Amino acid sequence: MATSVVVGEEVMRNKQVIFKDYVSGFLKESDMQVINGTLKLKLPEGSNGIVVKNLYLSCDPYMRNRMTRVEGPSLFTSFTPSSPLTGFGVARVLDSGHPNFKKGDLIWGTTGWEEYSVITEVEGLFKIQHTDVPLSYYTGILGMPGLSAYVGFYEVCSPKKGEYVFISAASGAVGQLVGQFAKLMGCYVVGSAGSKEKVDLLKRKFGFDDAFNYKEETDLDAALKRYFPEGIDIYFENVGGKMLDAVLLNMKDHGRISVCGLISQYNLDQPEGVQNLMCLIYKRIHMKGFVVFDYYNIYPKFLDVMLPYIREGKIMYVEDIAEGLESGPAALVGLYSGRNVGKQVVLIARE
């Protein structure tokens, strides 16, 4: 957990994005507040935490779930009202009481939505060893979204050459990578997105075979039949709701569905029901949800695959970078209306 506490000697101004209170309905910028706090940069004697300067912050759809009060067991704990948001980010270590990290190290993992953070739980942090790629990539293609795409496609879906693959929210941080993985395997790939600009991006930059704007389709079932007349082998699920219902009708027998996210549901007080679940039985569909944290052990293997792809230009990645911590609330809210094009990142400091 990242917190702002007063320790040591040197006091620094510390701009922060504060979570005001639990949210009902659609997230608004006014649910957050940018303030000027303070932080002392020296760790107390005996601490095994680290002090970091945050460089990039990641805007991720799951963060909306943490803005609701969670009762009982849950994968994510709720954000604490009147405290800074936390999420994935890239940072430089300024002080360390932990043997695995030293001053000057670059890391990615969970940090605070603030200029400087004291991180007391370091188990989920990764030291950045490869700096010949943009540091912001560790919020996306080389961070949690990239590993999610890799796990959800290769580990969950067990793809084969020539299969028919559909990806929803296909221009986002995860979807754009899944589509390119599928093309590298020799699959036929179609994606859905929410604007003409994003549809063009899928086809021209990421090499999808086809793509469509779901907002222009009055009948998603008919649209999928148009693009997949013989059915879908693999569906990479980022959206849920009506899209999932339509996909179920169009899956092939023994198809696989990897459930990465359900962004259409995150701002709803009452989630939508799915009506076509009988297709799972009749078509013997394998549908599996996954949590990327369960696969952190394969991160080195993932890097061995991804870094050559990036260096050789076999994988392209698009980022939407908002500058300054004060732009963070608008960038996060924009995720849920599809305002971003590519991976949404907030740049705090270049170094």
N, C-alpha and C positions, 0 to 999 in steps of 0.2 A: 504494500500500500504506500502511496506517496502522500506525504503530509508536509505542511509548512510549520516548522517549529523553530524556537529561538534557542540556539546553542552556540557555544564558542564565543568568538570575539568580533569578527567582521560582519557588520550588518549591511545587507544588500536590499535594494528595492526589488520587489518580486511581484510582477503583474500576474494576476490569476483569473481564471474563468470559474466563477462560483456557481454551483448548482443550488438554485433558490429553494425549491420544494418539489415534492412528488407531482408528477404530470398525469393529467387525464386527457385523452384525446390526442390531437396532433400537437407535436412539439413546436414551440414558438421560441424565437430569440429571447423574448422576455422571461422565459423560464430559466435563463442564465444571466449572469451579471459579471462584467469585467471590472476588477478592482485593483488597486495598488496596495499590496501587502508588503511584508518584510520577511527576510530569512537571514539567519547567520550561518555562514558557510562552513564553519569548522565543526566536525563531529565531536561529540563528547567522548571522553576517555572510555575505552572498553566497548564502544559500539562496533557491530559488524555490518552496519549499513553503509550506504554510499551517498555522497552529495553530487548531484549532476546539474549541468547546464543543458536544458532541453533545446534541441535544434529543430526537430520536425515532430509534429503530432499527427496521428492518423484519425480520420473521421470514419467510423465503422458503424454499420446499421445496428449491431447488437447493443450499442450504447443506449438506444432508446429503451430497451428492456430494463436497464438498470435505473431508469428514472421513475419506475413504478415501485411502490412499496411491495416487497416480496415477503409473503408469509410462508413459513415452512421451508423444507429443503429446496435448493435451487442451484443451478450451475453457477449463476452470477449473484453476487450480493448487490443490494441496492446501493446507489450513491447516497452519501450522507448530506442531507440538506445543510446549506450554509458552509459547505466545504468545497474545495476544488474538484472538478471532474477528474477522473483518471481514465487512461486508455493507453493504447500502444503508441510508442514514440521512439525517436532516436535521440541520444544524448551523449554528452562528453562528461567523463568522471572528473570532478574537481577535488574530491577527497574520498578516501576509502578506509574503512575499518575491516574490510573483508579480504581474505587472502587471494581470492580469484580475480579481484579487480584492483587496478592501481590508477593513480592520477594520470590523466591524459587518455585513458582507454575510451574507445567509442563503444556504445552498447545500444541494443534495441530490446524493448520489452515494455512492461507496464510502468508508466510514470505519471506525473501530474500534469494537468492542463495549466501550466504556469511556467515562468521563465526558469526557475530553479526548483529542484525538488530534493528532499531527503527521502531516500528509498530504504525502508527497513526490511522488506521482504525481497530478497535478491534471487530467489530460486528460479523465477521465470525469466531472468535476464540472459541475453546472449551477447557475448563479446563479438564485435565486428572485426573480422580479420582481413576482409577484402575491400579495399577502398578505391579500386580502379573503376568502380561503378558509382553512380550518384548515391549519396548517403540516404536520400529520400526513398530509394528503392527498398530500404529495410522497413519502411512502413507498408510496403505493398508487395511487389513481385518477389522480393527476397525476405519478406516478413510473414506475418500471420496470413494475409490474403493469398500470397503465393503458395505457402505450404497447404492452405485449405484447398486451393485448386488442384494441386498435385495429389493430395490424399484423396479428395473426393472423386477425382477422375480415375487415377491409376489403382489406388488401393480398394476403393469401394465398388467401382464400376467394372473393373477387369476388362477394358476395351479390347476389341479386335479390329484388325485392318478391314476397311470396307463397311463398317457399321454406320448406322444413321444416328446422328447425335443432335439433340436440341438443347439449347441453353437459354434460360430466361435471365433478364437483367444482364445481357451478354456483354455490354460495353463497360460494366463496372470493374472494380478492382480484381474480382475473382473470375467473372465470366469471360473477360477478354483473354485470360490465360488458358482457361479450359478449352476454348475454341481453337487456340493455336496448338495446344497439346494434341487435340483430336486430329487436326490437319496433319501434324507431323507423323501421326500414326496411320494416315491414309484413310481417314473417315470422311463421310459426307456431313457437313456441319451447317446448321441454321441457328440463328440467334434472334431473340426478340429484344427490342429496346424501345425507348419512349419518345424518340424524335427522329426526323429525317437525317439530321447531322450524325446521330449515333448509328443509324442504320448504314449510312455511307461509310462511316469509320469501320464498322464490322467487315464490310465487303472489300473496301479499298486498302485499309492498313493491316487488318488482322487476317485477311485471306479467307473469311467465311465463304462458303458456297452461296449462301443467300441469307437474307435477314428481313424482318418486317417490323413496322411500328405498331405495337399492340394497341395503342390508343386510337388507331384508325380502323381497327377491326371490330365490327359489331358482333361477330360470331367467331370466337376463338377456335371452336371445334372445326368449323369450315376452313379457317385459315391454316390450321395444322394439317388438315387433309390435303390442302392445296400444295403445301411444301413437303409433306411426307405421305404421298399416296399409298405407299406400302407399309407405313407405320414407322415408329421410333424405337430404336434399340436401346438408346441411353438418353435419359433426361437428367440434366444437372439443374437442380431446383434451387432457385434463389428468391422466389416470389410467393408461391402458395396461392390460396384462394381460388379464384375463377380460373387462373392459368393452370393450376394443378388439376382441377376438375376436367378441363379440356384435354390436357395431356393424357390423363388416364384412359380416356376413350380412344386415344391414338397410339398407345403403346403396342408393340409387337408382343407375341407370346414370349415369355422368359426374358422380357426386357428388364433393365436395371434403372432405378431412380436413386440418385445420390442427393440427399436433403442437406444442403449447406445453410440455407436461410429462408425466411418467409417474410420478406420486407413489406409485403402488402398488408400484413397483419399487425405490425408493431405499434401502430398508432390507434388501433381499434380497441375500445373498451370491451367489446364483445366480439371475439374472433369469428370469422366466417366458417360455416361448416363445409365439408367436402362431401359431395353426394355420390361420387362414382367409385367408391372404394371397392365395390364388388369386382371391379376390373382386376384388382390385385389377385383375387381368387381365380377368376375365369382364365386370366392370361398368365397365371403363375409368375407374377411380377415380383422381383426382389427390390424392395424399397427400404433404404437404410439411412438413418440420420447419423451424423458423426460430429465429434468435437475435436478441433484441431489440437487442443492441449494433449490429447491422448497419443498424439503422434510426434511430440517434440523429440523423441528419441531418434527419429529418422531425419532430423534436420540436416545433419552432415551429408547424408545420402542425397537429400534434396538439393543442397548447394552444389554437389558434384555434378548434378544434372543441369541445374539452372544457369550457373555461371558461364559454362561454355556456350549455351544457347544464346545468352545475352551478348557475350563477347563476339560471337560469330554472326550476330544479327539474325539468328533463326527465330527469336522471340522478340516481338515489339511490345512496348508498354507505354501507355498514355497516362499522364498525371494531370490533375487539375489542382494547381497549387495556389492557395490563398495566403497572402502575406500578412504577417503580424498576428499576435495572439488575439487582438481585438476583433479580428475577422473570423475567429473560431466558431462562435455561436451561429452566425449566418451560414458558414460552410457546413456545419453539422446538420442544421435544419434543412438545408438544400438537398441533402441525400434523399430525403423521404418524398420529395417531389420530382426527383431526377434532374435537378438543376446542374449537377456536376457532369462533366464529360471525362470519363476515366477515373482513376483512383484519386479521391479527395484527400489532400494533404494540407496541413497548415504549417507554414514556414515561420519559426520563431526567431532563429538566429542562424547565420551561415557558419559561424564558428565562435 
